[in-house]
Amino acid sequence: MEYVNLNAQVGDLSGVLGLARYLRHLPAISGDLPPGGRDFATDTDRYDFRGRRRVKDLTLRVVRGAGAEETEVEFQHNFGAVHPVRQRRAQAERLCQVCGKTASHTRDGWLFLMNHDGSNDYEGVKSTKPPVCLRCAALATRHCPHLSRPVAVRSRRPRIWGVFGTLYTPTPGTSRLTAHVDEYLPYGHRASNWFLASQLVVALKRCTLVDLDAEFAVLNGE
C-alpha cells in the first residue's frame, strides 16, 4: 500500500483509489515477486476499468440527450458484482449489505436473506451474504434477481467460519498457476497459502425463520 493513493482525484471526482504511482514502481519491484505472484501483479487487465477482473457496483442503464447541452446518465445496481472489501466489512461488523448501516437485530438475532432451498432448517448454513436492515430487506425481496424464493433467517450467533474464493495450484512444467472452481475454505485449512479469498463466510448459528411480512408491518406501523 506504500505506492497506492487512497484519496486520489480524477477530474471532479475525489476519494478514488489511485494506482498511478504503484504502476510506475511495479516494473522495479516485480522481479522480487515469486513467478505466480509476478504474473498476477503484472497482468494489465487487473488495472483496466473495463477489464473482466474489475468489480463495478453500477452498470450503465440509459443515456438521454447524448450530444445535447444537457445529458442525463442513468445507472442501475450491478447485483452480480460483489465488492470484496465492503463485503468483508459488512460481514465482520454486521452492517447491512445494501445501505451500509447497522443491520436489523432483534432478540431472535441478525437478519439474513437467502433463497429457500426446500428445507426449513438453516442451522449452521454457510453464507457469503452479509445481513440486512429491514428497509433494505423490503427492497431486496422486490428487486434482487438472485432472490427468486426469498426466505428470512435470524441468527443469534453468526460465526465467522472462513472464506470463499479460488484455489490456485502450480502448473507442472511452467511458472504459472492453475485456477480451480470457486469454493468455500475454512480458516486454518492447509490449502490457505494457495487460496485467493474474495468473500468472508459466516456460519449461521441459533437460527429462527421469521415472517418478513409481519416484520415489515411493524416497521410501517401497521
N, C-alpha and C positions, 0 to 999 in steps of 0.2 A: 504493500500500500504506500510505500515511500514515494512512488512516482505517480500516484493517482490523485487527481484533484476531485475532492468530494463536493465541491461547490463551484463548478465551472460555469461560465457564461457563454451561451450560444445565441447570438443576436440579442433579443429582448428577454430571452428565457434564462433564468438563473436556477441554481440548485441541480445542475446537470452533472452527471459523472463524467469527468474529463480524463481521457486516456492519451492525449497527445504526448505528454512528457514520457509516459510509460512506453509508448510505441517508439519514441526516439531512442530510448535506452535499451529496448528489447534486443536488438542485434548484439549489443555488448555483453548482455548477461545471459543470453540464451545458450551459450556454449557451456555454462556451468550446470545446466539442467540435464537430467538423465534423458536418454533418447525419446522415450514415450512422452515425457513431460515437455520436452523441447518441441516435438511435433504438435502437441496440443496447443502450446502457448503461441507458436508462430503461425498457426492456421489463421489466415487473414479473414476467413468467413466469420470468426468469432467477434470481430470488431466492425463488421458491416451491419448497419442498422437494418437493412432488408435481408440480412443473411438468415439462414434457417435456424441458427442457434440463438438468435436474439429473441428475448421474450417481450412482446408488445401487449400491454394491457388493453389497448384500444385498437380497433380496426376502422378504417375509413368506411363510412356508410353512404354518404352522398355529398356532392359538391353542387351548390346552387350559385348561379350568377358568375360562372367562370369567365374571366375576361372583362367583366363589368367593373365599375368603380368600387362596388362592394361585393365581396364574395363570402358566402356562408358555407362553412365546412362542418359537417355533422359526423360524429363518431359514434360507435357502439362498443359495448364491452366485448372483449375477446375472451369468452368464457373458457375456451380450450387452453388458454395460456396461464401458467402459474408462475408468479414472480417468486423465486426461491427464498429471497431474504424476507420478504413480507410474510410468506407462508410460515417460515420458521418462527418469526417473531410472534405471529398470531397464535400459533400452536403453544409456544412456550409461555406466553403471557396471558393466554385466554382472552384474546381480542377477537372481535367479530371479523371474519374473513372478508366481509363486504365493505363496511364503513371504517373499520379500524378502531372503533370504540370498544369499551368493555362488553364482552358477550353476556347474553342473558344467563342469570344464575338464580335459582330458587333452592328451596330445601331439598328438591329432587336432583339438583346438580346443574351442570352446564349443558346448554342446549346445542345439540349436533343434528345436522340434517344429512340424510343418506337415502339411497334408493331401497325400497322394500325388496328383500331378497327371498321372500316366501316364508320367512321364519319370523317369529315374534321374540326370539332370544338373541339379543345383541350383546350379551355379557362377554367381554374380552375381545370384541371385534376390533380390528386394527383400522385406523382411519388416517388418511393424509389430509382430510378436510378439517380446518380449524372450526371452532364453534361459531355461532352467530348470535346476534341480538334479535329480539322478536320482530322489530320493524323490518329488518333486512330478511328475516326468515319469510315474512309475508311476500316480499318482492321476489325472493329466490324461488319459492314454490310456484310463482306465476310465470317467471321469465327465464329461469335457468334451463337450458335444453338438456342438461345432464340429469335433472331431477324428473324423470318420467313418472316415477311412482314414489313420491317423497314420503318419508316417514321421519318423525321427530323422536329423538332419543335424548334423555337427560342422563348425564353421568356424574355421579358424586366424586369419583376419583379417576379422572382421565390421566393415565400414567404414560410418561414419555417412554416409548418402547425401543425405537430405533430409527431407521431412515429408509427412504425409498429412492432408488436410483439405478445406476448402471454398473455392472461388474465388468472390469477390464482384465484380460489375461494376455500374457506375452504371445506373440505370433511366432511360431517356430521359424528360424532362419531369417528373421527380419528384426528391425528395431522398432516395429510398430506394435500397437496394442489392438486386440480384438475386443469389440464391444458386444456384450451379450444382452439378452432381453431384460428390460427393466423389471426389478423385483424388490421385495422387502428384505431388509437385513437388520437383525437385532444388534444393539450395541454390545461390544465385546466379541463379536464374531471374528474368527481368524482371517476372514477374507477382507476385513475392513481396509487394509492398506491398498487393496486393488479396487476399491469401490468408490465411485463418484456419486455422492449423495445429492439429491435435488430437492427432497421434501422431508420434513420431520414427521414421524409417525407416532401416534398415541394409541394406546390400548384402552378402550373404554371399560371402566370397572364400576360396579354397583349401579347398573343401568335401570332406567324406567322408561317405558314407552309412554309418550304423552299425547294428548289430543291438541293439535295445533289450533284448530278452530276455537276450542274453548279458551286457549291462552290468548288468541287474537281478540276474542270478545272482551276479555278482562282488560287487555291493552287499550281497546277502543271505548271502554266504559259502558259496555252493553250489559 
